[in-house]
Amino acid sequence: MDDCVDLIEKKQFRVMLHPVRQEMLHLLRLRGKPVSANRVAERMQLSPSGAQSHLRKLVDLGVVAELERTREDGVKLYYYQAKNVKLRLCLGREDAFQGEREALAANLTDGTFRSLLSTSYRHDEKTMDEYGVLRFGALHMTAEQRAGLVKLVDQYLDRLGVPQPDAKEHWEYVVMAYRAEGDL
């Protein structure tokens, strides 16, 4: 994946901080196939024009693709699909948008965690390993090992982030790792 959207402008934060658009992007990513604005509107209980307006903003941001198809009678139809792009929050950047970056990171992370919890309530403990994973801990590695891990994770996520026609399952994820400072 070469495409990346860096969130550095006020208008970008306005788009991504809106909870309806966050949910739309979430739904489109899980769907993995093009969907009409009307279908998005039905699923999210919005008016078709409201859904269209939100989708248009996501297209302008570069995280959703608008696909045009023409029916046999000449009528143009528009479908929307999440693009396989990295959305970079630029957390370390020192500017006026640090609060927005932190809020968006918290919302996206919490949304995935809440979905994991919802899934866990639908399955018993024995089968939960098939439906969700939550692990945390510390890794001890060299700089070379860290670079190798980051490359491996990026390659894996890039490859599986593209919709697969034969995919039977759709998984949502958050990968969070950072270089911890200090010794005990």
C-alpha positions in Angstrom: 0.0 0.0 0.0 1.6 3.3 -1.1 -1.4 5.6 -0.6 -1.3 7.5 2.7 -3.5 10.3 4.0 -1.7 12.5 6.6 -4.1 14.4 8.8 -2.5 17.8 9.0 -5.3 20.3 8.1 -8.3 21.5 10.0 -10.7 20.4 7.3 -9.3 16.9 7.4 -10.0 16.7 11.2 -13.5 18.0 10.7 -14.2 15.2 8.3 -12.7 12.4 10.4 -13.9 13.6 13.8 -17.5 13.3 12.8 -18.9 10.1 14.4 -21.2 9.4 11.5 -18.3 9.4 9.1 -16.2 7.3 11.3 -19.0 4.7 11.4 -19.4 4.9 7.6 -15.8 4.3 7.0 -15.9 1.4 9.5 -18.8 -0.2 7.7 -17.3 0.3 4.3 -14.0 -1.3 5.4 -15.8 -4.3 6.9 -18.0 -4.6 3.8 -15.0 -4.8 1.4 -17.2 -4.3 -1.7 -18.8 -1.3 -3.3 -22.1 -0.2 -1.8 -24.6 2.4 -2.8 -25.3 5.6 -0.8 -28.9 4.3 -0.4 -27.7 1.1 1.2 -25.4 3.1 3.6 -28.4 5.3 4.4 -30.6 2.3 5.2 -27.9 0.6 7.3 -27.2 3.8 9.3 -30.8 5.1 9.4 -29.9 8.3 7.5 -31.6 10.0 4.7 -30.1 9.2 1.3 -29.0 12.8 0.8 -27.4 12.9 4.2 -25.5 9.7 3.5 -24.4 11.0 0.2 -23.1 14.2 1.8 -21.0 12.3 4.3 -19.7 9.9 1.7 -18.7 12.8 -0.5 -16.6 14.2 2.3 -14.8 10.9 2.8 -14.2 10.7 -1.0 -12.7 14.2 -0.9 -10.5 13.2 2.0 -9.2 10.3 0.0 -10.2 7.4 2.2 -13.3 6.3 0.1 -13.5 5.7 -3.7 -16.6 6.7 -5.7 -17.3 4.2 -8.5 -19.5 5.1 -11.4 -21.5 2.5 -13.2 -24.0 2.9 -16.1 -27.1 0.8 -16.4 -28.2 -0.5 -19.7 -30.8 2.3 -19.9 -28.0 4.9 -19.5 -28.7 5.9 -15.9 -25.5 6.4 -13.9 -25.2 4.7 -10.5 -22.6 5.6 -7.9 -21.1 3.1 -5.4 -18.7 3.7 -2.6 -15.8 1.6 -1.3 -13.2 2.2 1.4 -9.8 2.7 -0.2 -6.8 0.7 1.1 -5.0 3.7 2.4 -3.1 4.4 5.5 -4.7 7.1 7.6 -1.7 8.6 9.5 -2.6 10.7 12.5 0.9 12.2 12.8 0.7 11.9 16.6 4.2 13.3 17.3 3.6 16.5 15.3 3.6 19.6 17.4 0.9 21.9 16.1 -2.5 23.2 17.0 -4.2 19.8 16.2 -2.7 17.6 18.8 -6.0 17.4 20.8 -7.9 16.4 17.6 -5.3 13.7 16.8 -5.6 12.3 20.3 -9.4 12.4 20.2 -9.5 10.6 16.8 -6.9 8.0 17.9 -9.0 7.3 21.1 -12.3 7.1 19.1 -10.9 4.7 16.5 -9.2 2.5 19.1 -12.2 2.5 21.4 -14.6 1.7 18.5 -12.6 -1.4 17.7 -12.4 -2.4 21.4 -16.2 -1.9 21.8 -16.7 -4.2 18.7 -14.5 -6.8 20.3 -16.5 -6.6 23.5 -19.8 -7.0 21.6 -18.4 -10.0 19.8 -17.3 -11.5 23.1 -20.8 -11.3 24.5 -22.1 -13.4 21.6 -19.7 -16.3 22.1 -18.7 -18.5 24.9 -15.2 -18.5 26.3 -14.2 -21.7 24.5 -14.9 -20.3 21.0 -13.8 -16.7 21.6 -10.3 -17.5 20.3 -11.9 -18.0 16.9 -13.7 -14.7 17.0 -11.4 -12.2 18.7 -7.9 -11.7 20.2 -6.7 -9.2 22.8 -3.1 -9.5 23.8 -0.8 -7.1 25.5 2.6 -7.2 27.0 6.2 -6.1 26.3 8.5 -7.1 23.5 12.3 -7.1 24.0 14.2 -6.6 20.8 17.0 -4.9 19.0 16.5 -2.0 16.6 16.9 -4.4 13.7 14.3 -6.8 15.1 11.9 -3.9 15.6 12.4 -2.8 12.0 11.7 -6.3 10.8 8.6 -6.6 12.9 7.2 -3.3 11.6 7.9 -4.4 8.0 6.3 -7.8 8.5 3.1 -6.3 10.1 2.8 -3.6 7.4 3.2 -6.2 4.6 0.6 -8.5 6.2 -1.9 -5.8 6.8 -1.4 -4.3 3.4 -1.9 -7.6 1.7 -5.1 -8.5 3.7 -6.5 -4.9 3.6 -7.4 -5.4 0.0 -10.8 -7.1 -0.4 -10.4 -10.8 -1.2 -13.2 -12.3 -3.3 -13.0 -15.7 -1.5 -12.7 -14.2 2.0 -15.2 -15.8 4.4 -14.4 -13.7 7.4 -13.8 -10.0 8.0 -11.7 -8.9 11.0 -11.2 -5.5 12.5 -8.0 -4.6 14.1 -6.0 -2.1 16.0 -2.2 -2.6 16.2 -0.6 -0.4 18.8 3.0 -0.6 19.7 5.5 2.0 20.7 9.1 2.2 22.0 8.8 2.4 25.8 11.3 4.6 27.6 13.1 3.9 30.8 14.3 1.0 32.9 12.9 -0.4 36.1 
